[in-house]
């Protein structure tokens, strides 16, 4: 079997197998060190139904989905070549085998992806949108924030990760000095606008 796996008829499936192993190692290292985000936003407007059916609804990290697909492609390809060899004495040429493996492996991966998504309910990415920082309090690090003269501030997200941002007061007459805290209420591009802690509007909330 191993000798057959290295022949031209099986070569695409051997390549897929080794790529699958490589991605699996990347996933293992990323999960162990906590430095890699294994998710990706693969949704496309107007195609949510197809993506959900394929198992790409966002519940399963894209690298795990791809690893599963490569594994299913390999299994389907080897099964096709072995079956054809048994009945006809020789395997298919690799292009024909790949077509069959893509169809069979793709269908097999639909079930595998949904099964994996059900046993991984706790997956959560620590990557956040910039807008997720709104309605959080930040601390001015240095200088004084005035309208037209932003200052650097530090804000901590709900994952405990610190972000350095530029902040201006929401009101024209307000100033926020170094060491003071403020509530981020809106942003324009990379610039955030905030209400100072002693702002009457903030204290009334």
C-alpha positions in Angstrom: 0.0 0.0 0.0 2.8 2.4 0.9 4.5 1.7 -2.4 1.3 2.4 -4.3 0.8 5.7 -2.3 4.0 7.1 -3.9 3.1 6.2 -7.5 1.8 8.9 -9.9 -1.8 7.6 -9.7 -1.8 8.2 -5.9 0.5 11.3 -5.9 -2.3 14.0 -5.4 -3.6 12.1 -2.4 -0.1 11.7 -0.9 0.5 15.4 -1.3 -2.9 16.2 0.3 -2.0 13.8 3.2 1.3 15.5 3.9 -0.3 19.0 3.7 -2.9 17.8 6.1 -0.2 16.7 8.6 1.6 20.0 8.2 -1.6 22.0 8.9 -2.3 19.8 11.9 1.1 20.5 13.3 0.5 24.3 12.8 -2.8 24.0 14.6 -1.2 22.0 17.5 1.5 24.6 17.9 -0.9 27.5 17.7 -3.3 26.0 20.2 -0.4 25.1 22.6 1.1 28.6 22.5 -2.1 30.5 22.2 -0.6 32.9 19.6 -2.5 31.8 16.5 -6.0 32.6 15.7 -7.4 29.6 13.7 -10.6 31.2 12.6 -11.4 33.2 9.6 -14.4 35.1 8.4 -15.4 33.1 5.3 -19.0 34.3 5.0 -20.1 35.9 1.7 -23.3 37.9 1.5 -26.0 36.0 -0.3 -24.3 32.6 0.1 -24.9 31.8 3.8 -27.0 28.8 3.0 -24.3 27.1 0.9 -21.6 28.0 3.5 -23.7 26.6 6.3 -24.2 23.3 4.4 -20.5 23.0 3.8 -19.8 23.5 7.5 -18.3 27.0 7.0 -20.9 28.9 9.1 -18.2 30.2 11.4 -18.5 27.6 14.2 -15.5 25.7 13.0 -12.0 27.3 12.6 -11.1 27.4 8.9 -7.8 25.5 9.3 -9.6 22.6 11.1 -12.2 22.6 8.3 -9.4 22.5 5.7 -7.6 19.7 7.5 -10.8 17.7 7.5 -11.3 18.4 3.8 -7.8 17.2 3.0 -8.3 14.1 5.0 -11.6 13.3 3.3 -10.1 14.0 -0.1 -7.2 11.6 0.7 -9.5 8.8 2.0 -11.9 9.1 -1.0 -9.0 9.1 -3.5 -7.3 6.1 -2.0 -10.7 4.2 -1.8 -11.4 5.0 -5.5 -8.0 3.9 -6.7 -8.1 0.7 -4.6 -11.6 -0.2 -5.8 -10.8 0.5 -9.4 -7.5 -1.5 -9.1 -9.4 -4.5 -7.6 -12.0 -4.6 -10.3 -10.0 -3.5 -13.4 -6.5 -4.4 -12.5 -5.1 -0.8 -12.6 -6.0 2.5 -10.9 -7.4 5.5 -12.7 -5.2 8.3 -14.0 -4.7 10.9 -11.3 -6.9 13.6 -13.0 -9.9 11.3 -13.1 -9.2 10.1 -9.6 -9.0 13.6 -8.3 -12.4 14.6 -9.8 -14.0 11.6 -8.1 -12.1 12.3 -4.8 -13.2 16.0 -4.9 -16.8 15.0 -5.2 -16.7 12.1 -2.7 -14.4 13.8 -0.3 -16.3 17.0 -0.4 -19.6 15.2 0.5 -17.8 13.2 3.2 -16.4 16.4 4.6 -19.9 18.0 4.9 -20.7 15.4 7.6 -17.3 15.5 9.2 -17.3 19.3 9.5 -20.8 19.4 11.1 -19.7 16.7 13.5 -16.5 18.5 14.4 -18.5 21.8 15.0 -20.8 20.0 17.4 -18.0 18.7 19.5 -16.2 22.1 19.6 -18.8 24.4 21.1 -16.4 26.2 23.3 -14.2 27.7 20.5 -14.0 31.5 20.8 -11.6 33.8 19.0 -9.7 36.5 20.9 -9.6 38.7 17.8 -12.0 41.6 18.2 -13.4 44.3 16.0 -12.3 47.9 16.6 -15.9 48.8 17.4 -15.9 46.2 20.3 -13.8 48.8 22.2 -16.7 51.2 22.3 -18.5 51.5 25.6 -15.4 50.5 27.4 -13.3 52.8 29.7 -9.8 53.8 28.8 -7.0 55.7 30.6 -5.1 58.6 29.1 -1.4 57.7 29.1 0.2 61.0 28.4 -0.6 64.5 27.5 -4.0 66.1 27.5 -6.8 65.1 25.1 -8.6 68.1 23.6 -10.8 68.5 20.5 -8.4 68.5 17.6 -5.5 67.3 19.8 -5.9 63.6 20.6 -3.9 61.9 23.3 -2.8 58.3 23.6 -4.9 56.1 25.8 -5.0 52.5 26.9 -8.2 50.4 26.9 -8.5 46.7 27.9 -11.0 44.6 26.0 -13.1 41.8 27.3 -10.3 39.3 26.7 -8.0 41.2 29.0 -5.9 42.4 26.0 -4.6 46.0 26.2 -5.0 48.3 23.1 -3.3 51.7 22.6 -5.6 54.1 20.8 -5.9 57.9 20.1 -8.7 59.7 22.0 -10.4 63.1 21.8 -13.1 64.4 24.1 -16.6 63.9 22.8 -17.5 67.5 23.8 -15.7 70.6 22.4 -15.0 72.2 25.7 -13.9 69.1 27.6 -10.2 68.2 28.3 -9.1 64.8 29.6 -5.7 64.7 31.3 -3.1 62.0 31.7 -4.2 59.4 34.2 -7.9 60.2 33.9 -10.4 57.6 32.7 -13.0 58.1 30.0 -15.8 56.2 28.3 -15.3 55.5 24.6 -18.6 56.5 22.9 -17.8 56.7 19.2 -15.1 56.6 16.7 -14.1 58.0 13.3 -11.6 55.8 11.6 -8.8 55.1 14.1 -9.8 58.1 16.3 -12.0 57.5 19.3 -14.1 60.1 21.1 -14.8 59.7 24.9 -16.7 61.2 27.8 -14.6 62.0 30.8 -15.4 60.2 34.1 -16.6 63.5 35.7 -18.8 64.3 32.6 -22.3 65.1 33.8 -23.8 63.0 31.0 -21.7 60.0 32.0 -22.6 60.4 35.7 -26.3 60.5 34.8 -26.2 57.1 33.1 
